[in-house]
Amino acid sequence: MNEFHKGSLEIICGPMFSGKSEELIRRLKRVQISGKSFLLFKPAIDNRYDINHVVSHDQRKLEAVITGIDKSSIEGIERTIGEKNPEVVAFDEIWMYDDKIVGFVMDCVRRGRRVIAAGLDTNFRGEPFGNMSQLLAHADFVDKLKAICIRCKSREAVMTQRLIDGLPAKRSDPTIVVGAAEMYEARCRECHEIEQ
């Protein structure tokens, strides 16, 4: 007789400053209150606020397991989950991880775990970001958050604007540059700019 284990994948996505990490922390606090076990993973290269915690822009934080983002690091995450056996597995900035994370996440779901993943769904050019498009396709639940456009302050921001010395980044600039308010803004489609 086969046992059926219900797992699920929840994605929290949107532009910078839309509250993704804040929502992830909120959900995990509820998991804590319910007495369930969880592990929260964070890429080591995301060093914006605190090396050992996932921190929202409004400074709410939750302790995390800090990891690399390559294939061997994902194998390490797999070992950690095997040893600790949490009911809930969570990732902040999941888009930073190697594409192998998609298969791993789906394996967690098949094994009955609730997986919650937060991250950007598009890069500063407005293009789908890394593994996030695959994860969105597999998700049971998707929350696409929005911010308020920092420029016009009247429309919902669905785009992440990268700035270099206060000017819009060029299309040819590197895709991944870790930063916060000094480099990025949330903007609506009308106010979003890319230098050609």
C-alpha positions as CSV (number, residue, x, y, z in Angstrom):
1,M,0.0,0.0,0.0
2,N,1.4,3.4,-1.0
3,E,1.2,6.2,1.5
4,F,0.1,9.6,0.2
5,H,2.1,12.5,1.6
6,K,0.8,16.0,0.8
7,G,3.5,18.4,-0.1
8,S,3.2,21.9,-1.5
9,L,5.2,24.7,-3.1
10,E,4.5,28.3,-2.2
11,I,6.2,31.1,-4.2
12,I,6.4,34.6,-2.9
13,C,7.7,36.8,-5.7
14,G,7.8,40.4,-6.9
15,P,10.2,43.3,-7.4
16,M,12.7,44.6,-4.8
17,F,11.0,46.3,-1.8
18,S,7.7,44.5,-2.3
19,G,7.8,42.7,1.1
20,K,8.9,39.2,-0.1
21,S,11.3,38.5,2.8
22,E,8.8,40.1,5.3
23,E,6.0,37.7,4.0
24,L,8.4,34.7,4.2
25,I,9.3,35.6,7.8
26,R,5.6,36.1,8.6
27,R,4.7,32.6,7.3
28,L,7.6,31.0,9.1
29,K,6.6,32.7,12.4
30,R,3.1,31.1,12.0
31,V,4.8,27.7,11.4
32,Q,6.8,28.3,14.6
33,I,3.6,29.1,16.5
34,S,1.9,25.9,15.2
35,G,4.8,23.9,16.7
36,K,6.0,22.5,13.3
37,S,9.7,22.3,12.5
38,F,11.3,24.2,9.7
39,L,14.6,25.1,8.1
40,L,15.2,28.4,6.4
41,F,18.0,28.7,3.9
42,K,19.7,31.8,2.6
43,P,22.5,32.3,0.0
44,A,25.8,33.4,1.6
45,I,26.2,36.0,-1.2
46,D,23.1,37.9,0.1
47,N,25.0,39.8,2.8
48,R,22.9,43.0,2.7
49,Y,21.8,43.3,6.3
50,D,22.9,40.3,8.4
51,I,25.0,37.3,7.5
52,N,23.2,34.8,9.7
53,H,19.6,35.9,9.3
54,V,17.0,36.6,6.6
55,V,16.2,40.2,7.2
56,S,13.4,42.2,5.7
57,H,13.9,45.8,4.6
58,D,12.0,46.9,7.7
59,Q,14.5,44.9,9.8
60,R,12.4,41.9,10.8
61,K,14.6,38.9,11.0
62,L,14.7,35.1,11.3
63,E,17.8,32.9,11.7
64,A,18.8,31.0,8.6
65,V,21.1,28.3,7.5
66,I,23.7,30.0,5.2
67,T,24.6,28.2,2.1
68,G,26.5,28.4,-1.2
69,I,24.5,28.5,-4.4
70,D,26.2,26.0,-6.6
71,K,25.3,22.3,-7.2
72,S,27.5,21.0,-4.4
73,S,25.9,23.4,-1.9
74,I,22.5,22.1,-2.9
75,E,23.7,18.6,-2.1
76,G,24.7,20.0,1.3
77,I,21.2,21.4,1.8
78,E,19.8,18.0,0.9
79,R,22.0,16.4,3.6
80,T,21.0,19.0,6.2
81,I,17.3,18.4,5.5
82,G,17.9,14.6,5.7
83,E,19.5,15.0,9.1
84,K,17.1,17.5,10.6
85,N,13.9,16.2,8.9
86,P,11.9,19.5,9.0
87,E,8.2,19.6,8.1
88,V,8.7,22.9,6.3
89,V,11.6,24.0,4.1
90,A,12.0,27.6,3.2
91,F,14.4,29.6,0.9
92,D,15.0,33.3,0.6
93,E,16.3,34.7,-2.7
94,I,15.9,31.2,-4.3
95,W,16.6,32.7,-7.7
96,M,20.3,32.9,-6.7
97,Y,20.7,29.1,-6.5
98,D,21.9,26.8,-9.3
99,D,19.1,25.4,-11.5
100,K,19.5,22.1,-9.7
101,I,17.4,23.6,-6.9
102,V,14.2,23.1,-9.0
103,G,14.5,19.3,-9.0
104,F,15.5,19.3,-5.3
105,V,12.5,21.5,-4.3
106,M,10.1,19.3,-6.3
107,D,11.6,16.2,-4.5
108,C,10.9,17.8,-1.2
109,V,7.3,18.5,-2.3
110,R,6.9,14.8,-3.5
111,R,8.1,13.7,0.0
112,G,5.3,15.6,1.7
113,R,7.1,18.7,2.7
114,R,5.7,22.2,2.5
115,V,8.3,24.4,0.7
116,I,8.1,28.2,0.8
117,A,10.4,30.1,-1.5
118,A,10.8,33.8,-1.9
119,G,12.6,35.8,-4.6
120,L,12.6,38.1,-7.5
121,D,10.7,36.8,-10.5
122,T,12.3,39.1,-13.0
123,N,15.7,40.8,-13.3
124,F,16.4,44.5,-13.6
125,R,15.7,44.2,-17.4
126,G,12.2,42.8,-16.7
127,E,13.2,39.3,-18.0
128,P,12.3,36.0,-16.1
129,F,15.0,35.4,-13.5
130,G,16.9,32.2,-13.5
131,N,15.2,29.2,-11.9
132,M,12.2,31.3,-10.8
133,S,10.1,30.8,-14.0
134,Q,10.5,27.0,-13.5
135,L,9.5,27.1,-9.9
136,L,6.5,29.3,-10.7
137,A,5.3,26.7,-13.2
138,H,5.4,24.0,-10.5
139,A,4.0,26.1,-7.7
140,D,0.7,25.2,-5.8
141,F,0.4,28.8,-4.6
142,V,1.9,32.0,-5.9
143,D,1.8,35.4,-4.3
144,K,3.1,38.1,-6.6
145,L,3.7,41.1,-4.4
146,K,3.9,44.7,-5.6
147,A,5.5,47.8,-4.2
148,I,4.7,51.5,-4.8
149,C,6.7,53.1,-7.6
150,I,9.4,55.2,-5.9
151,R,9.4,57.7,-8.8
152,C,5.8,58.6,-9.6
153,K,4.4,57.3,-6.2
154,S,1.0,56.7,-7.8
155,R,1.2,53.3,-9.5
156,E,2.0,49.8,-8.3
157,A,5.6,48.8,-8.9
158,V,6.1,45.5,-10.6
159,M,9.7,46.1,-11.9
160,T,13.1,46.4,-10.2
161,Q,15.1,49.4,-11.4
162,R,18.9,49.1,-11.0
163,L,20.8,52.3,-10.7
164,I,24.5,52.9,-11.1
165,D,25.6,56.3,-9.7
166,G,22.0,57.3,-9.8
167,L,21.5,56.5,-13.4
168,P,19.6,53.5,-15.0
169,A,21.7,50.4,-15.6
170,K,22.6,49.4,-19.1
171,R,21.0,46.3,-20.7
172,S,24.6,44.9,-21.0
173,D,25.4,45.2,-17.3
174,P,25.8,42.0,-15.2
175,T,22.5,40.4,-14.2
176,I,23.3,39.7,-10.6
177,V,24.6,42.5,-8.4
178,V,23.7,42.2,-4.7
179,G,22.6,45.5,-3.2
180,A,19.7,47.3,-1.5
181,A,18.3,50.9,-1.7
182,E,21.6,52.3,-2.8
183,M,21.4,50.4,-6.1
184,Y,17.7,49.4,-6.6
185,E,14.3,50.9,-6.7
186,A,10.8,49.5,-7.2
187,R,9.2,51.1,-10.2
188,C,6.0,50.8,-12.3
189,R,6.3,49.8,-15.9
190,E,6.0,53.4,-17.1
191,C,8.8,54.7,-14.9
192,H,11.2,51.7,-15.4
193,E,14.2,52.5,-17.6
194,I,17.0,50.5,-19.2
195,E,19.9,52.2,-21.0
196,Q,20.6,50.6,-24.3
